Amino acid sequence: MQSSLSFIKQHKIFGIIFLLLLLLKTLVGMIAVKNNFADKLIPVSFSFDKNFAGFINIDDYEMAATALYKINYNEYLMDIKTHPYRKDSVIISAVRPRFNVWLHVMYLKLYMRNSGLTFKNANQIPANYFYIYGLIICIIKSFLFIISAFYFLSLLLLFFNKGWSIAGSFFYILFPPVFFYIGILEIFENISMPILVIVFAFIYQCVYLKKEASFLQIFSYAALASFSCLLRPQTLFIFLIFLVLYLLIWIFNLIKHKTFLTQSRFVFIAALIVFIVHLPILVANHKKFGAWFLSTQSSSEFLQGHNTYARGSWYYGLVSVHAKDFAFLFNKEPGLSNLDEKQEMDIYFEAGKNWMLHHPKEEAILTARKTALYFLPTNYLNHIFNPVNLIVYIGTIGFLFFSLYRRIKNASINELLQLAIILTPLIGSYLLTIIYFMGERWRYYAEPFMIIYALIFFKDMIGNFYQRITN
């Protein structure tokens, strides 16, 4: 097996181009600004005076407000002045990822101490606070992406020869969602996606070489995975999918061969570490709400994906826009303001579940629509047809329907595990789409691996065509 560094040293021209493209990607990520984002294929212009505050997740403003409530009142409160049913204006909340709120608590305390300022309400938090916050995310995401590009190249070298590996590495850096649409934003998806690439590339490498990871490696990569899960809980779901697939293969191998599967130590210790780092959130929510959960947001998002007005994609302000239509959900709860947030979100979840059970035909149509949207070659906040996305998505579909079966049919246990590793991000992000709704930021986690699927498929097709014409 050849590492990415040795490959670059051996192929110096490729190495120079590879490093220049990484430099270009980093520069674009730091100076690209939106330019009529929704209706241009190349949606950016460039400025050396980029306002990083304008590129963070809008939810971060809400999380900063909750953090300030925590500092001032020692409670995780959220403003809900626009809520269509509740009469109260502030509620104890567990909607947003608690770790993200903790980050704002620490950063606000540091900012206030260094600036000598104090803030009584969120409106007093200056724009400069969010500018620095966005700049920090930009630096971290750029560093992690550069590291992930080397891991991705190492992963490609396990699948392909020199030419295909070079093409795949360039594709990873220049792929439109990565290079322009999501990649220029200062959001945590741009931290979690490279971490997924790094962690899964490492696991795949260990399985491929049949080499057990050291304890230092286990703790290092488990820490990375935990950091990603805390920042973006959707990636926790993706890692859980891998754990389920691994356990199924592990049990099958134990029954059939009476031996333990490779990387058992890595997977089970890493899973334990990820669980432990989430334990304080589970305990805190149980103390406050009397239930074990990480966030209440999943319940409202579940209703987003399963109702009469669901369209397969995210519907901004669904409950507010259709307040009269959803009022029946709360007719039996005249004292809604007396319910805590968890109890209210449980109503949303039950409504979504009941709609699914009573509308199987509509649910099937909605699932088909979500699937079509998942492979629609458009991008985040930009609905222009993108031919580069199309090539990768067609290759992915081709891989799933043609190349995958050929590999599963005669695969060894070790080869099945390798397939499970590279398929996990796709399975996880697709299931998130079906359970909730299609979100380009969820598909983003699978897109680096879609490049690999597409390359495998096109390589198979070219090989089959060449075999036919030579025979």
BARODREN-71880 format. One record per residue (C-alpha): residue number from 1; residue in one letter; x, y, z. Coordinates in steps of 0.2 Angstrom, whole numbers, padded with zeros to 4 digits. Layout:
BEGIN
NUM; A; X; Y; Z
...
This chain:
BEGIN
1; M; 0000; 0000; 0000
2; Q; 0006; 0017; -0004
3; S; 0003; 0032; 0007
4; S; -0003; 0049; 0000
5; L; 0014; 0057; 0005
6; S; 0025; 0044; -0003
7; F; 0014; 0045; -0019
8; I; 0016; 0064; -0020
9; K; 0034; 0063; -0017
10; Q; 0035; 0050; -0031
11; H; 0024; 0060; -0043
12; K; 0031; 0078; -0041
13; I; 0021; 0086; -0054
14; F; 0005; 0079; -0047
15; G; 0010; 0084; -0030
16; I; 0013; 0102; -0035
17; I; -0004; 0103; -0044
18; F; -0012; 0094; -0029
19; L; -0005; 0106; -0016
20; L; -0009; 0121; -0027
21; L; -0027; 0116; -0028
22; L; -0028; 0114; -0009
23; L; -0021; 0132; -0008
24; L; -0034; 0138; -0020
25; K; -0048; 0129; -0011
26; T; -0042; 0137; 0006
27; L; -0041; 0154; -0002
28; V; -0058; 0153; -0010
29; G; -0065; 0147; 0007
30; M; -0058; 0163; 0015
31; I; -0062; 0176; 0002
32; A; -0077; 0169; -0008
33; V; -0093; 0179; -0005
34; K; -0111; 0176; -0011
35; N; -0115; 0183; -0028
36; N; -0134; 0181; -0031
37; F; -0132; 0164; -0024
38; A; -0148; 0156; -0030
39; D; -0148; 0159; -0049
40; K; -0130; 0158; -0055
41; L; -0120; 0142; -0058
42; I; -0104; 0150; -0051
43; P; -0112; 0158; -0036
44; V; -0098; 0168; -0029
45; S; -0088; 0184; -0031
46; F; -0072; 0187; -0021
47; S; -0067; 0200; -0008
48; F; -0052; 0201; 0004
49; D; -0064; 0210; 0016
50; K; -0075; 0195; 0019
51; N; -0088; 0197; 0033
52; F; -0086; 0180; 0041
53; A; -0102; 0184; 0052
54; G; -0113; 0183; 0037
55; F; -0108; 0166; 0033
56; I; -0111; 0157; 0049
57; N; -0126; 0146; 0052
58; I; -0141; 0157; 0057
59; D; -0144; 0146; 0071
60; D; -0128; 0152; 0079
61; Y; -0136; 0168; 0083
62; E; -0150; 0159; 0093
63; M; -0137; 0148; 0102
64; A; -0127; 0163; 0107
65; A; -0143; 0170; 0114
66; T; -0146; 0154; 0124
67; A; -0128; 0154; 0130
68; L; -0131; 0172; 0136
69; Y; -0146; 0167; 0146
70; K; -0136; 0153; 0153
71; I; -0123; 0165; 0159
72; N; -0135; 0178; 0166
73; Y; -0149; 0167; 0173
74; N; -0140; 0149; 0174
75; E; -0154; 0142; 0162
76; Y; -0154; 0136; 0144
77; L; -0168; 0148; 0138
78; M; -0174; 0151; 0120
79; D; -0184; 0166; 0114
80; I; -0200; 0160; 0105
81; K; -0209; 0176; 0102
82; T; -0215; 0170; 0085
83; H; -0222; 0153; 0091
84; P; -0240; 0152; 0084
85; Y; -0248; 0143; 0099
86; R; -0238; 0147; 0115
87; K; -0242; 0162; 0125
88; D; -0225; 0163; 0134
89; S; -0210; 0172; 0125
90; V; -0196; 0162; 0133
91; I; -0195; 0143; 0137
92; I; -0182; 0132; 0144
93; S; -0175; 0124; 0128
94; A; -0165; 0109; 0122
95; V; -0168; 0111; 0104
96; R; -0150; 0116; 0099
97; P; -0135; 0105; 0101
98; R; -0130; 0108; 0119
99; F; -0111; 0107; 0115
100; N; -0113; 0121; 0102
101; V; -0121; 0131; 0116
102; W; -0107; 0127; 0128
103; L; -0095; 0133; 0115
104; H; -0104; 0150; 0115
105; V; -0105; 0151; 0134
106; M; -0086; 0149; 0134
107; Y; -0083; 0161; 0120
108; L; -0095; 0174; 0127
109; K; -0086; 0173; 0144
110; L; -0069; 0175; 0136
111; Y; -0075; 0189; 0124
112; M; -0083; 0199; 0138
113; R; -0068; 0197; 0149
114; N; -0056; 0203; 0136
115; S; -0067; 0217; 0130
116; G; -0073; 0223; 0147
117; L; -0091; 0222; 0140
118; T; -0106; 0214; 0148
119; F; -0122; 0210; 0139
120; K; -0139; 0209; 0147
121; N; -0148; 0203; 0131
122; A; -0143; 0195; 0114
123; N; -0146; 0211; 0105
124; Q; -0131; 0218; 0113
125; I; -0119; 0205; 0107
126; P; -0109; 0215; 0094
127; A; -0106; 0209; 0076
128; N; -0088; 0208; 0079
129; Y; -0091; 0193; 0091
130; F; -0099; 0183; 0077
131; Y; -0085; 0189; 0064
132; I; -0072; 0182; 0075
133; Y; -0083; 0166; 0078
134; G; -0084; 0164; 0059
135; L; -0066; 0167; 0056
136; I; -0061; 0153; 0069
137; I; -0073; 0141; 0060
138; C; -0065; 0146; 0044
139; I; -0047; 0142; 0050
140; I; -0052; 0125; 0058
141; K; -0062; 0120; 0043
142; S; -0048; 0124; 0031
143; F; -0035; 0115; 0041
144; L; -0046; 0099; 0043
145; F; -0050; 0099; 0024
146; I; -0032; 0100; 0019
147; I; -0029; 0085; 0031
148; S; -0044; 0076; 0024
149; A; -0038; 0078; 0006
150; F; -0022; 0068; 0010
151; Y; -0033; 0054; 0019
152; F; -0044; 0054; 0004
153; L; -0030; 0052; -0008
154; S; -0023; 0037; 0003
155; L; -0041; 0029; 0002
156; L; -0041; 0031; -0017
157; L; -0025; 0023; -0019
158; L; -0032; 0007; -0011
159; F; -0046; 0006; -0024
160; F; -0037; 0013; -0040
161; N; -0022; 0015; -0050
162; K; -0012; 0031; -0052
163; G; -0023; 0039; -0065
164; W; -0040; 0036; -0057
165; S; -0033; 0041; -0040
166; I; -0026; 0057; -0047
167; A; -0043; 0061; -0055
168; G; -0052; 0057; -0039
169; S; -0041; 0068; -0028
170; F; -0044; 0083; -0040
171; F; -0063; 0079; -0040
172; Y; -0063; 0079; -0021
173; I; -0055; 0097; -0020
174; L; -0065; 0104; -0034
175; F; -0082; 0096; -0032
176; P; -0095; 0110; -0032
177; P; -0103; 0108; -0015
178; V; -0086; 0107; -0007
179; F; -0078; 0121; -0018
180; F; -0092; 0133; -0019
181; Y; -0109; 0130; -0012
182; I; -0107; 0123; 0006
183; G; -0088; 0125; 0007
184; I; -0087; 0144; 0008
185; L; -0099; 0144; 0023
186; E; -0093; 0145; 0041
187; I; -0104; 0131; 0046
188; F; -0100; 0115; 0056
189; E; -0104; 0104; 0042
190; N; -0087; 0110; 0035
191; I; -0079; 0103; 0050
192; S; -0089; 0087; 0052
193; M; -0087; 0081; 0034
194; P; -0068; 0081; 0033
195; I; -0068; 0072; 0050
196; L; -0079; 0059; 0042
197; V; -0067; 0057; 0028
198; I; -0052; 0056; 0040
199; V; -0060; 0043; 0052
200; F; -0068; 0032; 0039
201; A; -0052; 0032; 0028
202; F; -0042; 0027; 0043
203; I; -0054; 0013; 0048
204; Y; -0054; 0007; 0030
205; Q; -0035; 0007; 0029
206; C; -0034; -0004; 0045
207; V; -0047; -0016; 0038
208; Y; -0039; -0017; 0021
209; L; -0022; -0020; 0029
210; K; -0029; -0032; 0043
211; K; -0019; -0021; 0055
212; E; -0026; -0017; 0073
213; A; -0026; 0001; 0078
214; S; -0015; 0006; 0093
215; F; -0023; 0013; 0108
216; L; -0016; 0030; 0104
217; Q; -0024; 0029; 0087
218; I; -0041; 0023; 0094
219; F; -0042; 0038; 0106
220; S; -0036; 0050; 0093
221; Y; -0049; 0045; 0080
222; A; -0063; 0042; 0093
223; A; -0060; 0060; 0099
224; L; -0061; 0067; 0082
225; A; -0077; 0057; 0079
226; S; -0084; 0063; 0096
227; F; -0080; 0081; 0091
228; S; -0090; 0079; 0075
229; C; -0105; 0071; 0083
230; L; -0106; 0085; 0097
231; L; -0105; 0098; 0083
232; R; -0117; 0090; 0071
233; P; -0128; 0077; 0079
234; Q; -0132; 0070; 0061
235; T; -0115; 0063; 0061
236; L; -0118; 0053; 0077
237; F; -0132; 0045; 0067
238; I; -0120; 0040; 0053
239; F; -0108; 0033; 0065
240; L; -0122; 0023; 0073
241; I; -0126; 0016; 0056
242; F; -0108; 0010; 0055
243; L; -0109; 0002; 0072
244; V; -0125; -0007; 0067
245; L; -0117; -0014; 0051
246; Y; -0101; -0018; 0060
247; L; -0111; -0028; 0073
248; L; -0121; -0037; 0060
249; I; -0105; -0043; 0051
250; W; -0096; -0046; 0068
251; I; -0111; -0058; 0073
252; F; -0111; -0066; 0056
253; N; -0092; -0069; 0056
254; L; -0093; -0076; 0074
255; I; -0107; -0088; 0070
256; K; -0099; -0094; 0054
257; H; -0080; -0094; 0058
258; K; -0080; -0094; 0077
259; T; -0068; -0079; 0076
260; F; -0068; -0061; 0081
261; L; -0069; -0048; 0067
262; T; -0054; -0037; 0064
263; Q; -0054; -0020; 0072
264; S; -0066; -0025; 0086
265; R; -0056; -0016; 0099
266; F; -0056; 0000; 0089
267; V; -0074; 0000; 0085
268; F; -0080; -0005; 0103
269; I; -0068; 0007; 0112
270; A; -0072; 0021; 0100
271; A; -0091; 0018; 0102
272; L; -0089; 0019; 0121
273; I; -0079; 0035; 0121
274; V; -0092; 0043; 0109
275; F; -0106; 0037; 0122
276; I; -0096; 0044; 0137
277; V; -0094; 0062; 0129
278; H; -0113; 0063; 0126
279; L; -0117; 0057; 0143
280; P; -0117; 0074; 0152
281; I; -0130; 0080; 0139
282; L; -0141; 0065; 0142
283; V; -0140; 0067; 0161
284; A; -0143; 0086; 0160
285; N; -0158; 0084; 0149
286; H; -0165; 0070; 0160
287; K; -0163; 0081; 0176
288; K; -0173; 0095; 0167
289; F; -0186; 0086; 0157
290; G; -0187; 0068; 0164
291; A; -0182; 0059; 0148
292; W; -0166; 0053; 0140
293; F; -0162; 0062; 0124
294; L; -0149; 0074; 0116
295; S; -0160; 0087; 0108
296; T; -0179; 0090; 0105
297; Q; -0176; 0096; 0088
298; S; -0178; 0079; 0080
299; S; -0196; 0078; 0084
300; S; -0201; 0095; 0076
301; E; -0190; 0090; 0061
302; F; -0199; 0073; 0060
303; L; -0216; 0082; 0058
304; Q; -0208; 0093; 0044
305; G; -0205; 0077; 0034
306; H; -0222; 0068; 0037
307; N; -0237; 0079; 0035
308; T; -0250; 0084; 0022
309; Y; -0240; 0099; 0017
310; A; -0223; 0091; 0017
311; R; -0214; 0093; 0000
312; G; -0198; 0082; 0003
313; S; -0187; 0096; 0007
314; W; -0186; 0108; 0021
315; Y; -0201; 0119; 0023
316; Y; -0197; 0135; 0032
317; G; -0209; 0140; 0045
318; L; -0221; 0125; 0041
319; V; -0231; 0126; 0058
320; S; -0232; 0145; 0057
321; V; -0237; 0146; 0039
322; H; -0251; 0132; 0042
323; A; -0255; 0138; 0060
324; K; -0273; 0136; 0057
325; D; -0271; 0119; 0049
326; F; -0261; 0112; 0063
327; A; -0271; 0120; 0077
328; F; -0281; 0103; 0079
329; L; -0265; 0096; 0086
330; F; -0266; 0107; 0101
331; N; -0285; 0108; 0104
332; K; -0283; 0094; 0117
333; E; -0269; 0104; 0125
334; P; -0277; 0121; 0129
335; G; -0263; 0124; 0142
336; L; -0249; 0122; 0130
337; S; -0239; 0135; 0139
338; N; -0239; 0124; 0154
339; L; -0230; 0110; 0144
340; D; -0211; 0110; 0143
341; E; -0202; 0109; 0127
342; K; -0200; 0091; 0127
343; Q; -0219; 0088; 0130
344; E; -0223; 0100; 0116
345; M; -0211; 0091; 0104
346; D; -0218; 0075; 0108
347; I; -0235; 0081; 0101
348; Y; -0226; 0085; 0085
349; F; -0218; 0068; 0084
350; E; -0234; 0059; 0087
351; A; -0243; 0070; 0074
352; G; -0230; 0065; 0061
353; K; -0230; 0046; 0066
354; N; -0249; 0046; 0065
355; W; -0249; 0054; 0048
356; M; -0237; 0041; 0042
357; L; -0248; 0027; 0048
358; H; -0264; 0034; 0041
359; H; -0258; 0040; 0024
360; P; -0247; 0025; 0018
361; K; -0250; 0030; -0001
362; E; -0245; 0048; 0002
363; E; -0230; 0042; 0013
364; A; -0224; 0031; -0001
365; I; -0225; 0046; -0014
366; L; -0216; 0057; -0002
367; T; -0202; 0044; 0000
368; A; -0200; 0043; -0019
369; R; -0200; 0062; -0020
370; K; -0186; 0063; -0006
371; T; -0176; 0050; -0015
372; A; -0177; 0060; -0031
373; L; -0173; 0076; -0022
374; Y; -0158; 0067; -0015
375; F; -0150; 0063; -0032
376; L; -0156; 0080; -0040
377; P; -0140; 0088; -0046
378; T; -0143; 0105; -0038
379; N; -0134; 0113; -0023
380; Y; -0137; 0121; -0006
381; L; -0146; 0137; -0008
382; N; -0144; 0136; -0027
383; H; -0156; 0127; -0038
384; I; -0147; 0128; -0055
385; F; -0144; 0111; -0063
386; N; -0125; 0107; -0061
387; P; -0118; 0095; -0073
388; V; -0103; 0090; -0062
389; N; -0115; 0085; -0048
390; L; -0125; 0075; -0061
391; I; -0110; 0065; -0066
392; V; -0106; 0060; -0048
393; Y; -0124; 0056; -0044
394; I; -0127; 0045; -0060
395; G; -0110; 0036; -0056
396; T; -0117; 0033; -0038
397; I; -0133; 0026; -0044
398; G; -0124; 0015; -0057
399; F; -0113; 0009; -0043
400; L; -0128; 0004; -0032
401; F; -0137; -0005; -0046
402; F; -0123; -0013; -0055
403; S; -0105; -0012; -0047
404; L; -0111; -0016; -0029
405; Y; -0119; -0032; -0033
406; R; -0104; -0039; -0041
407; R; -0093; -0035; -0026
408; I; -0105; -0042; -0013
409; K; -0108; -0058; -0022
410; N; -0091; -0066; -0019
411; A; -0085; -0055; -0005
412; S; -0076; -0061; 0010
413; I; -0080; -0055; 0027
414; N; -0066; -0043; 0026
415; E; -0072; -0036; 0010
416; L; -0090; -0035; 0016
417; L; -0083; -0024; 0030
418; Q; -0074; -0013; 0018
419; L; -0090; -0011; 0008
420; A; -0099; -0007; 0024
421; I; -0086; 0007; 0029
422; I; -0087; 0016; 0012
423; L; -0106; 0014; 0011
424; T; -0110; 0020; 0029
425; P; -0110; 0039; 0025
426; L; -0122; 0036; 0010
427; I; -0134; 0025; 0020
428; G; -0134; 0037; 0035
429; S; -0137; 0053; 0025
430; Y; -0150; 0045; 0014
431; L; -0159; 0038; 0030
432; L; -0159; 0055; 0037
433; T; -0167; 0061; 0021
434; I; -0181; 0048; 0022
435; I; -0184; 0050; 0041
436; Y; -0184; 0069; 0040
437; F; -0182; 0078; 0023
438; M; -0170; 0081; 0010
439; G; -0156; 0093; 0015
440; E; -0141; 0096; 0005
441; R; -0131; 0099; 0021
442; W; -0135; 0081; 0025
443; R; -0131; 0074; 0008
444; Y; -0114; 0083; 0010
445; Y; -0108; 0070; 0022
446; A; -0109; 0057; 0008
447; E; -0103; 0067; -0007
448; P; -0084; 0063; -0005
449; F; -0089; 0044; -0005
450; M; -0100; 0047; -0019
451; I; -0085; 0052; -0029
452; I; -0077; 0035; -0025
453; Y; -0094; 0026; -0030
454; A; -0094; 0035; -0046
455; L; -0076; 0031; -0051
456; I; -0079; 0013; -0047
457; F; -0094; 0012; -0058
458; F; -0086; 0022; -0073
459; K; -0070; 0011; -0071
460; D; -0081; -0005; -0072
461; M; -0090; 0002; -0087
462; I; -0074; 0006; -0096
463; G; -0067; -0011; -0092
464; N; -0082; -0020; -0098
465; F; -0083; -0010; -0114
466; Y; -0064; -0013; -0117
467; Q; -0067; -0032; -0114
468; R; -0081; -0033; -0127
469; I; -0072; -0024; -0141
470; T; -0056; -0034; -0138
471; N; -0066; -0050; -0138
